[in-house]
Structure formats: structure tokens, C-alpha cells
């Protein structure tokens, strides 16, 4: 999984006054959980740009001024309701031998024949909760819809992996194609292809018979 480096400074004071001063200075107060005790630090708001706005970037290497380098995962982020400025960020520390639970985005791949025939694509699960060791966390989970026809469903059971555990029932629908008013039956497309093949075959037989007669 892609990781972003964030340079920060550990902070001693965590009161409202200190927090307000940090924000006025363009810094974001942060807390790192998961260790022996919560670690409070701050970082420039620009440090979070790639972590927050880059697709599939969920993990971070937090570099503190005292030389500490800590692997972490973004757990929660708060924005100002009007200005959208980052107000606070929570991280959870990662350890190589300790599984972590995360929501991983789903990426669809291919073109659905059901959609080509006018069906409605219903993306039921845009993210899947998984549990895995940090080094095995995927950037995204790929779902191939190239064979998804009208009335078809792709469920969690089709994307199971030995690298991680998906925390949803195997029957949970990820993506479906439903019929719409403008859709045509997939079978009609198959029948047309079959008819063309039959005509070609008949044409071939006629030619053979004519050649035999000659």
C-alpha cells in the first residue's frame, strides 16, 4: 500500500488554547494511537495534502523532530464545516506482526455486457473492510465485471484472498446489473450472434454442395 511521509513535532500541551494556537499557525493537531500511550504531535497542513487527496493513500510514515519514525494508518480526520480546513487527524500505529483492520476501495475493471445492453450498474460496496498484516494491505481490490450480465451479481466470495480476511459475509453483493426500461435481454445478443453463425454455416454448406455437383 502506498505510504506518505508526514513530518511533525511532538507537542506537550494538548489544551484548547494550545490547539487553537496551532491552528492559527497553520498547523494541524494530531494523535497517534495504538502504542503504549497516545502520542500527540502537530504538522503543517500541507503535509496532509497527499494523504487526504491522493486515491488509495491510507498509510503514513510519521517523522518527528526527535528522530522517531512511526508507521501509521489514517483513522479519522475532521474538517471545518465551512472552510474545509483540516481541524484534527487521528492515526493508528502499525506494527509488522500485528494485523490491522481497514476499509479498502474497490476498483471495477472491464466492460459489463449487461450495461452495454442498457442495464443499470449498482455499485453496492465501494469499500470493503479487511483485516491483514500492514505489509499485505492492498491499495485497492479489483473486481472484473467483463462477464457481468443483466440480473447478475458479483459477491465477496469472488474476491477472497489468502493475504487478508474480508470482514463481510461471502454472499455480500459488491456490484450488480439490474434491468431497466431501455435494457434488452442479454440472450437476444447471444441469439443474434448464433443466427449469424448459423447463416455463415449454411452458406458454407451450399458452396460445398455446388462444388461437389460441379
Wavefront OBJ file of the C-alpha trace (Angstrom):
o trace
v 0.000 0.000 0.000
v 1.244 3.474 -0.888
v 2.630 5.378 2.094
v 3.023 9.132 2.598
v 5.680 10.758 4.781
v 4.474 13.353 7.283
v 6.972 15.475 9.192
v 5.713 16.634 12.571
v 6.652 17.876 16.015
v 5.685 16.225 19.269
v 3.614 18.527 21.485
v 3.365 18.623 25.236
v 0.346 20.859 25.695
v -2.971 19.482 24.444
v -5.417 22.020 25.853
v -7.869 24.138 23.861
v -5.666 27.216 23.967
v -2.622 25.351 22.632
v -4.724 23.650 19.966
v -6.168 26.976 18.797
v -2.680 28.474 18.604
v -1.514 25.574 16.427
v -4.388 26.043 14.010
v -3.802 29.788 13.828
v -0.206 28.999 12.882
v -1.350 26.760 10.013
v -0.641 23.518 11.826
v -2.871 20.514 12.459
v -3.081 18.837 15.887
v -2.786 15.041 15.623
v -2.929 11.993 17.880
v -1.266 8.637 17.227
v -2.995 5.726 18.971
v -2.022 2.071 19.219
v 1.203 2.365 21.194
v 1.745 2.203 24.927
v 0.101 5.610 25.224
v -1.323 8.186 22.795
v 1.306 10.324 21.087
v 0.318 13.954 20.482
v 2.028 15.835 17.663
v 1.364 18.529 15.095
v 2.258 19.042 11.446
v 1.855 21.671 8.754
v -1.484 21.383 6.979
v 0.271 20.995 3.619
v 1.845 17.766 4.907
v -1.568 16.074 4.673
v -2.371 17.059 1.104
v -1.125 13.835 -0.491
v -2.505 11.642 2.280
v -6.003 13.087 2.168
v -6.448 13.838 -1.516
v -4.451 11.056 -3.178
v -6.535 7.965 -4.071
v -5.594 4.803 -2.167
v -3.078 6.584 0.084
v -4.007 5.439 3.576
v -0.755 4.753 5.397
v 1.846 7.217 6.558
v 5.366 7.346 7.941
v 5.364 9.936 10.702
v 8.771 11.542 11.121
v 9.188 13.535 14.329
v 11.880 16.096 15.091
v 13.440 13.830 17.726
v 14.234 11.234 15.041
v 11.320 8.863 15.605
v 9.831 7.232 12.521
v 6.480 5.598 13.108
v 4.327 3.659 10.631
v 0.673 4.570 10.929
v -2.673 4.363 9.231
v -5.143 7.227 8.874
v -8.018 6.542 11.247
v -10.105 9.719 11.344
v -9.950 13.261 10.019
v -12.065 16.279 10.908
v -12.717 19.214 8.586
v -14.091 22.675 9.289
v -17.764 22.671 8.153
v -17.382 25.961 6.264
v -13.753 26.343 5.162
v -12.921 22.617 4.787
v -9.635 23.228 6.589
v -8.274 20.194 8.408
v -9.001 20.551 12.126
v -7.707 17.300 13.591
v -6.258 13.966 12.482
v -6.167 10.623 14.292
v -3.685 7.913 13.354
v -3.277 4.323 14.476
v 0.237 2.936 14.800
v 1.160 -0.080 12.691
v 3.345 -2.980 13.779
v 4.710 -5.551 11.321
v 3.412 -8.541 13.296
v 0.040 -7.052 14.274
v -2.946 -7.261 11.866
v -4.871 -4.073 11.235
v -8.442 -3.501 10.052
v -9.016 -1.075 7.179
v -11.595 -0.081 4.588
v -10.080 -0.711 1.159
v -11.588 0.832 -2.009
v -12.994 -1.421 -4.732
v -11.932 -0.805 -8.338
v -14.087 -2.096 -11.197
v -12.317 -3.489 -14.249
v -13.690 -4.342 -17.688
v -16.928 -3.544 -19.522
v -20.138 -5.245 -18.450
v -22.222 -6.752 -21.309
v -25.291 -6.143 -19.142
v -24.552 -2.409 -19.054
v -23.939 -2.383 -22.819
v -27.424 -3.813 -23.215
v -28.937 -0.982 -21.180
v -28.833 -2.454 -17.687
v -28.224 -0.347 -14.566
v -24.924 -0.872 -12.759
v -25.384 -0.851 -8.977
v -22.116 -0.389 -7.081
v -23.167 -1.779 -3.692
v -19.796 -1.844 -1.909
v -17.326 0.846 -2.902
v -15.111 -0.148 0.025
v -14.536 -3.459 1.775
v -13.391 -3.856 5.369
v -10.417 -6.191 5.566
v -8.003 -7.399 8.221
v -4.363 -8.013 7.315
v -0.759 -7.504 8.297
v 0.402 -4.000 7.269
v 2.731 -5.278 4.539
v -0.132 -7.226 2.928
v -2.628 -4.355 2.795
v -3.682 -3.806 -0.850
v -4.127 -0.359 -2.410
v -7.471 -1.497 -3.799
v -9.488 -4.642 -4.515
v -10.119 -5.287 -8.210
v -13.453 -6.662 -9.391
v -13.731 -7.844 -13.018
v -17.183 -7.036 -14.468
v -16.436 -8.106 -18.059
v -18.828 -11.075 -17.745
v -21.498 -9.381 -15.622
v -24.861 -9.658 -17.382
v -28.295 -8.241 -16.587
v -29.529 -9.821 -13.374
v -26.014 -10.844 -12.406
v -24.214 -10.167 -9.117
v -20.586 -10.277 -8.053
v -20.271 -11.092 -4.369
v -17.487 -11.009 -1.791
v -16.831 -14.721 -2.284
v -15.281 -13.955 -5.695
v -12.530 -11.703 -4.284
v -11.325 -13.755 -1.314
v -7.561 -13.818 -0.788
v -5.029 -15.646 1.354
v -3.321 -12.305 2.074
v -6.197 -10.824 4.045
v -9.566 -11.553 5.623
v -12.639 -9.747 4.284
v -14.924 -8.794 7.163
v -18.180 -9.199 5.265
v -20.340 -12.297 4.653
v -19.263 -14.079 1.464
v -22.730 -13.544 -0.006
v -22.482 -9.729 0.298
v -23.072 -8.117 -3.112
v -20.307 -5.842 -4.370
v -21.751 -4.923 -7.773
v -24.913 -5.858 -9.682
v -26.577 -5.135 -13.011
v -30.337 -4.660 -12.918
v -32.735 -4.496 -15.857
v -34.059 -1.068 -16.877
v -36.811 0.131 -19.216
v -34.343 0.527 -22.053
v -32.436 -2.701 -21.488
v -32.614 -5.737 -23.755
v -32.103 -9.318 -22.723
v -28.514 -10.497 -22.910
v -29.801 -13.661 -24.505
v -31.003 -11.630 -27.501
v -27.424 -10.612 -28.222
v -26.345 -14.236 -27.993
v -29.180 -15.339 -30.293
v -28.172 -12.756 -32.904
v -24.591 -13.973 -32.810
v -25.821 -17.558 -33.035
v -28.043 -16.716 -36.011
v -25.161 -15.062 -37.846
v -23.053 -18.125 -37.211
v -25.785 -20.429 -38.489
v -26.208 -18.367 -41.667
v -22.484 -18.484 -42.268
v -22.504 -22.237 -41.758
v -25.429 -22.690 -44.151
v -23.686 -20.560 -46.744
v -20.619 -22.710 -46.417
v -22.616 -25.913 -46.894
v -24.283 -24.513 -50.072
v -20.930 -23.668 -51.573
v -19.632 -27.118 -50.778
v -22.643 -28.787 -52.365
v -22.276 -26.676 -55.513
v -18.625 -27.541 -55.801
v -19.476 -31.214 -55.321
v -22.082 -31.039 -58.115
v -19.594 -29.439 -60.475
l 1 2 3 4 5 6 7 8 9 10 11 12 13 14 15 16 17 18 19 20 21 22 23 24 25 26 27 28 29 30 31 32 33 34 35 36 37 38 39 40 41 42 43 44 45 46 47 48 49 50 51 52 53 54 55 56 57 58 59 60 61 62 63 64 65 66 67 68 69 70 71 72 73 74 75 76 77 78 79 80 81 82 83 84 85 86 87 88 89 90 91 92 93 94 95 96 97 98 99 100 101 102 103 104 105 106 107 108 109 110 111 112 113 114 115 116 117 118 119 120 121 122 123 124 125 126 127 128 129 130 131 132 133 134 135 136 137 138 139 140 141 142 143 144 145 146 147 148 149 150 151 152 153 154 155 156 157 158 159 160 161 162 163 164 165 166 167 168 169 170 171 172 173 174 175 176 177 178 179 180 181 182 183 184 185 186 187 188 189 190 191 192 193 194 195 196 197 198 199 200 201 202 203 204 205 206 207 208 209 210 211 212 213 214
